[in-house]
Amino acid sequence: MLPAVEEPLVTRMRRFGETIFAEMSQLAADHGAINLGQGFPDTDGPRSLLDGATRRIQEGVNQYPPGPGRSELRGAVAEERQRLHGLSYDPDGEVYVTVGATAGIASAVLGLVEPGDEVVLLEPMYDSYAGAIALAGATRRPVALRPDPADGNRFTFDPDELRAAVGPRTRMVIVNTPHNPTGTVLTPAELETIADVCRRNDLIALTDEVYEHLTFDGVAHTPLASLPGMRERTLSLSSAGKTFSVTAWKTGWATGPRPLIRAMQTVNQFLTFTANGALQLAVADALREETGWVRQQREALESKRDRLSEGLRAAGFTVLRPHGTYFLMADIRPLGYTDGIEFARELPRSAGVAAVPAQVLYDNPDEGRHLVRFAFCKRDEVLDAAVERLANHTG
Ligand SMILES: *Cc1c(COP(=O)(O)O)cnc(C)c1O
C-alpha cells in the first residue's frame, strides 16, 4: 500500500504538472475546435513503411531485438549520416536505437549529467529537456531565441548571452535544430558559435535533429557534429516520427562517439532496454527508399506553412516565418492581446481553434508571453477552415 502522504511525487518533479498541451487538447475537444496546438500530422506516412511494419509483424518479428537496435536500422542510419553529411559512424557501437528521441534525450541526460551540473539550452524549449534535466538533478541555463527584425523576424540568439550562460558547472549544451517551436534552422555560423563554446569549455553537445528533413526555402540542416572538433563531443538524436509522419511509432536513434553512446546505453538499458523490432526494420527500409516521399512531404509542408501564414496575417496576427519544422509562432499583440495563455484558453470557445501559448516553453515567460504556436502539419482543408474561423473571430 502507498504511504499516506499528501504529495507522493518526488520533490524534483513537482513543478511538472499536466502539460499545457493536454489542457489545450481537452479544451479543443470540449468546444469542437480545430486543434492546431498538437504537433502531429493528420495524414499517414509512406505506404511502404506501413506495409513494411505489418508484414514484419505477420512474419514473426515479435521478440526482443538486440539492446542497441536491429543492425539493419543502425546500418541505414550510419549510411544516411554519411550520404547527407559526410559523417561516418560505425553502426556497431556508434549508433544506438531508442524508443523515440524522447527516450534518447532522457537517457543521454541521465547518463552524462551529474546532479548539480548545469545544462545550457535555447529557449523556448521542447518540454522534455526540462523534465530530463530535472530528473538528473541538474539545472537549466536557458539562452533566449528572439526574432531578429533585421532578418525577417527569424529567431536567433545573442552569442554573448550564450557565452555568459556557461559556468564552471556546465556539462552539456542541448541544441535543437530545426527548432521547435520557433522553426529556426540554425546557420553554420550560429552553429560555429555554439561549437566554439563547446570546445573552449570542454562541453558535451546533445543535438535534437528530429526535424532534420523538414526545412524550407532551400535552407539546409547542418548537424553540429559536422563542425570541426565536434564529432567527438556530440551525441546526435533523430527519429522516424516527424520525418515519416508516424509520431506514434517512437522509433529514434542516436549517433555519436563510443564513450557517449555507452553512457547513454548504460542508462537506457534500464529505462526501455530495447525498441520495437518490426518498426525498426520498416524504418530502415524507408530511410533508404523513401527519400522521394520525404522530399514531397517537405514541399507540401512548405506550402502549408505559406497557407497558414497568409491566413493568420489576414486575421491580424504578426507571423514569424519559420524555415523548418511544422510549427510557426504568431504574435497576438496586433489583435489587442498581451498574454498568450489567456488568449489560448479563450480561443477554442470563441473561435473554434486551438493553439499553444509559447510562454510555457520558456524559463523566462516574459520572453514569449505574446506568442502562440500553431502547427501546420494538417490537411489543406483543415488549415483553411481554421483560418476562416479565425478571420471571423478577429475581423
Ligand atoms: C516531437 C519531438 C521529439 C520527440 O520525438 P519522438 O521520436 O516522438 O520521441 C523530440 N524533440 C522535438 C523537438 C520534438 O518536436
The ligand as an SDF file (V2000), in Angstrom:
LIG
                    3D

 15 15  0  0  0  0  0  0  0  0999 V2000
    8.4110   15.5140  -31.3810 C   0  0  0  0  0  0  0  0  0  0  0  0
    9.7250   15.9100  -30.8180 C   0  0  0  0  0  0  0  0  0  0  0  0
   10.5350   14.9810  -30.1570 C   0  0  0  0  0  0  0  0  0  0  0  0
   10.0670   13.5950  -29.8120 C   0  0  0  0  0  0  0  0  0  0  0  0
   10.3900   12.6690  -30.7510 O   0  0  0  0  0  0  0  0  0  0  0  0
    9.9280   11.1500  -30.5400 P   0  0  0  0  0  0  0  0  0  0  0  0
   10.7490   10.4310  -31.5060 O   0  0  0  0  0  0  0  0  0  0  0  0
    8.4650   11.0950  -30.8010 O   0  0  0  0  0  0  0  0  0  0  0  0
   10.2320   10.7900  -29.1240 O   0  0  0  0  0  0  0  0  0  0  0  0
   11.7810   15.3880  -29.7300 C   0  0  0  0  0  0  0  0  0  0  0  0
   12.2040   16.6510  -29.9240 N   0  0  0  0  0  0  0  0  0  0  0  0
   11.4470   17.5790  -30.5300 C   0  0  0  0  0  0  0  0  0  0  0  0
   11.9630   18.9520  -30.7010 C   0  0  0  0  0  0  0  0  0  0  0  0
   10.1700   17.2420  -30.9870 C   0  0  0  0  0  0  0  0  0  0  0  0
    9.3880   18.1770  -31.5430 O   0  0  0  0  0  0  0  0  0  0  0  0
  1  2  1  0
  2  3  1  0
  2 14  2  0
  3  4  1  0
  3 10  2  0
  4  5  1  0
  5  6  1  0
  6  7  2  0
  6  8  1  0
  6  9  1  0
 10 11  1  0
 11 12  2  0
 12 13  1  0
 12 14  1  0
 14 15  1  0
M  END
$$$$
